[in-house]
């Protein structure tokens, strides 16, 4: 049998609260997360109605009124939860799942074009490839040191052989 851990009632309550919060953030739809994030941002974001009422830390970063954690962390948490929910939703769609599998096999063969050059800081790129009736258009960021090397693919749009369209983030 494993080692026993003793928790006070308040520690147990906090543990349960955090576990439930994580489970809920991992199970709710991307649309619901997006609406909740928009509400928080509308209230406390850069042009939010309540932003000027927030306390700040020693660096001037606004703090959430309840937990006193930086608002930026709350926004990142929503963004992470949204990305997880979106990916889970995509993985539940068989056409998107098949597109992702095909993309993983062919992405190294994509011809990339520079769409926006940031001088020494890299560039935005777009690429297109057609394989077995599937069409893929991808967008991302690249470095140009000694050639074009794609660092991050931001999104991939696809069209299946039977005309279904969709997109995903790799």
C-alpha positions, 0 to 999 in steps of 0.5 A: 500500500502507498504512503499516506498523506495527511491534509487539513480540511482547507488543503483538501478543499483547495485540492478538490477545487483545483482538480475540479477546475482543471477537469472542467477546463479540459472538458468544456467546449472551445466555444464556451471557453472562448465566450468566458475568455472574451468576458474576462478580457472585456472586463480586465483586458487592455481596453476593459471596463474594469482594468483601471481599477485593478491593483498592480504588482511591483512591475506594473502588471495588473492583478486579478481582484480575487486571487491577486495573480497576474491577469496575463496568467489568467489569459494564458490559462484560457488560451491553453484551455481553448487550444486543448479543447479545440484539438480534442474537438478536432480529434473527434472528427474523423475527417480532420483526424485523417487530414492530420495523419496525412499532413504529418506524412507530407508536411516535409514536402511542402513548398513554402513561400514567404508572405511577410518578411521581418528582416533579421527576425524571420518571416511568415510563410504559406505553403500548399500541397496536394496529395491523393486528392487532399489539398492542404494550405498551411501558414506559419513562421520561418527562419532564413539562416542558410535557407528557409527553415519553418519553425512553427506551423500556425494552422493548416486548412484542408479539403478532402477528396469528397469536398469536406473542408476544415482546419487544424493546428498541428 
